[in-house]
Amino acid sequence: MTLRRRSVVAAAVGILLALVVVGALVSVLVSRHLHRSLDHTLRQRAVEISQLNASAPALLTTPGALDSPIGGTQLLVEVIDRRGTIVARSLSLGGRVLHAGPRVRAAISDARSGYSNAKLGTERLRVYTAPLADLGGPARGGAVVVASSTHDLDETLATLHLFVFVTGLVAAVLGAGAVALLMGRALAPLRRLASGAAEIERTGDARRRLPQPASDDEVGQLAGTLNAMLASLERAREREGRFLADASHELRTPLTALRGNVAYVARHGATPEVIAELERDADRLAQLADDLLALSREESGAEPPHEVVDVAELVTELAARDGVRAVVERDINVRGDRAALERAVENLVQNARKYGPAEGRITVTVGGNDGHALVTVSDEGPGLQPYEAEHAFRRFWRGRNSGNGSGLGLPIVRAIAERHGGRAYAEGASFTIELPRLRDLSESAGTTDGE
């Protein structure tokens, strides 16, 4: 079943069940009220007859004296003496007799009154039996039996049940219709979104967008989120296309040189100079392939870094190995990938060695501020101009006097820094990696058990 059908069925069943429960409660309350009202009427009539027996007992035997209706209700009455003989009866009884033997005996012998249910032929009755005072007259010390048919009461309850049942059905149908209408209007934007998504999936065109609903509700927010996701995918595809184009262009040069040298060897034989050139071309291709793989791996960021790395120790070891000067202000820890961070610093050192003065000094500084760890590599060269610093970390970008560099060293540094939640930037001849620093609780003014 579709979401719309499930909602309609759930609404109809819920409304029907709610009305059934309410109808049952109403039926119980109405039935109790009607029975109490009938019992009150029977008791009131019995009190009147008891008063008549006490004040004018001779009137009890007068024909029609017991047939006065109360509130429009015709009651059946029998007056019985202490021996169980019927002394008087209402004309409405005709030739019938009220059967209330146990209650009559209890009223005569124990002076107890009470209600009971009985049948007179096929008619159901509600009966009230009460004792009569022993004050004289033919019925002294006897009992009075007052009864009334429950036909009207039963018909009233049956009508109420029918009304509740019909009302429940009508309400369920109307509720289901209203839910179907509302769900149809609510799901229409989702159907348009599904149709638009299917069309994008069919064409594979990430430049297309889903229709944006006019309302700013949950569906509108979903459409906005999906369109933002499509825009992100479009940008990623554009970056991938540019990357492939740039990589193809960069690979063409060493491959062309390699093919030319191979053709020369095929025609003229190998010479030491050609062999050296072939080795340089092969090394350049290998380095370019390694840089491409490293950049792709860092930009994918599949696995977040989790190792605690002492940046000061890492820089000190690298400076000793590469023969550069290290300036470490203090021990600073970050959460990251040690091998990747080492490669990033190594790339900056190689960049300084390549573009700085031949005899110039390279300095690697480790510091920190405002919760960040800073690793800066500086050389004694003229550095980059401000407009060059803006482009230095782009793929395959080469500045002045770039030589044979691949143009991927600094982009790899930037990708590593971003994967660690930081950034990389250049100012003149200084290139800096900024990373989030792990806070040492001992440096805080005060800590608690919760911290």
C-alpha angles and dihedrals in degrees: 000000000000122000090253093054093046090051092048093049092046092050093048094047092045094050092045093050092046092052092045090054092045091045092051091051092047090048092052092048094046092045091050091048094049093048091048090049091050092047090050091052092050092048092047090053091048090052091051092051091047089053090047090051090052097045105032111007092171090067092063091075094046109112111254095013091115097045101079107127120227116219091346092305117126108218130199114228136187127179115203129189125224092272092057095254119141107245100176138359138182119262090233089072092065108181095340127108128213111235107215100132101147093044092047092052091048091050093048099041103033101020090236124150126203150151129254141167121242142164128236104196104308094337120100117223139195108218132196120191123192134172123248123225119254094240102125135278130095094293099046112141090010133106141254122224118201121184139173134189116253092208095106091045092051091048091051092052092045090052090049091051091049091048092051092047094049091043090051092051093047092046091048092050092046092045092048090049092049092048091047090052094046093044090049090054093042095048095045092085089048090053089051090049091050091049092048092047091050090051091050090048090050096049097033088219108147090186091074121090135211118252110269114225117232093233121077095222131119091290090051091050090049091051091049092050092048092048090050088051090051090050089052091049090049091052091047091051091049091050090048091050092049090046093052091046092049092045091050090050093048093047093049094069099055091038091053091049091047093051091048092052092047089051090050091051090049092053104035106017130246123309128183091250093052092046090052090048091051090051091051091049091049091048091049091051092048092048091048092049091048092050092048092052092046092049092048092049094049095046092050090057092192096161120039115227114257107168120107106234126194100218094193092054092046093051093045092054093045093048091052091050097046097038098241131133118263124201111190117184096186143328110290126182128202133178108245153098108300095202092050093047090049090052091050093053090043090054091053091049091049090047091052091047092050099046102026126083114293093240096028124123122250117210127194113198126193118198143135143218137172094003096312133113115223125201111184126185115196134179133187096249127111091264128205128320115239092256089050093050089059091059100033096098097047120110116273092356114149127190131200116319091008094158115185098334119141095227091232103095097085095039087056089052091051093048092050092049092049092048087056091051094257139093143236127224142164133226114182108304094346122094116191136195113201117197134174108263126225108240118231109219090213087068092060123096091238139349135200135210089257091058 
